[in-house]
Amino acid sequence: MLKVRRSRLYTLWFGWYSRRQFRRFFNSVQVFMEPGVQEMDLRTPVVFYANHACWWDGFWSQLCTEEFFNQNLHIIIEYEQLKKHRFFTRVGAFSLDRSRPRSIPATLDYAASLLSAESTRQNALWIFPQGKIEPADKRPLRFLRGTASVVERVLEKTKGIYLVSVVSRIEYLNEQKPDLFLSFKGPQLIVPDEYPGPDALTSAMQEITERHLDGLRRDIMDGRTGNARVLVKGIPSINRRVENIRRMLGLEKE
């Protein structure tokens, strides 16, 4: 297992690099956030569980942590991918090797230890329970049980843990470049006496994520995006630059 080797310098660089890449490839990154997400008790760890719809997921999780939270970010990445890009361990990533099932319990124990460690910041784990990239509209979703197993382990050491559903969609709307929409549901506090077991919790997270994705899709289709926060505004695409030049030269048609 590749473990976290956090570096403040790498984290600062990666935050700058991520914003640069989003400005280059997206028209905007917009975030919907329900009440309570930024008001969580920092002494209670949190798991952000998200659909895995695109290659960009690891990038925007870092951006959201930097912009909205006072947290120690941790993120699980498949071993083969993290082995190719080891610098991610410097910003909070560690590996899970599903090709070696006997190694998985140790990884889940490690995740729980990170979440339950003493810290002045909130300990956070970002996880994509599908285990692979799939279209945002695929139904039904199929989550692996690892997230629920991490929660179970954390509850053996702490008084509670938050679960926060996060979903993402990439849409081409009125611009040459796409818009990335992110949505955070309000936190759900799980305490030891209310832990329903790994199967029931996994099923509940699947259903919550499906409804969450469907709701975000409807909001975008119906144009209800006015209350989203613009996290990153992209560099104007070619069509916008041409329009601006024509406007400056007085070549706009009446």
Secondary structure, 3 states (H helix, E strand, C coil): CCCCCCCHHHHHHHHHHHHHHHHHHCCEEEEEECCCCCCCCCCCCEEEEECCCCCCHHHHHHHHHHHHCCEEEEEEEEHHHHHHCHHHHHHCEEEECCCCHHHHHHHHHHHHHHHHCCCCCEEEEEECCCCCCCCCCCCCCCCCCHHHHHHHHHHCCCCCEEEEEEEEEEECCCCCCCEEEEEECCCEEECHHHCCCHHHHHHHHHHHHHHHHHHHHHHHHCCCCCCCEEEEECCCCHHHHHHHHHHHCCCCCC
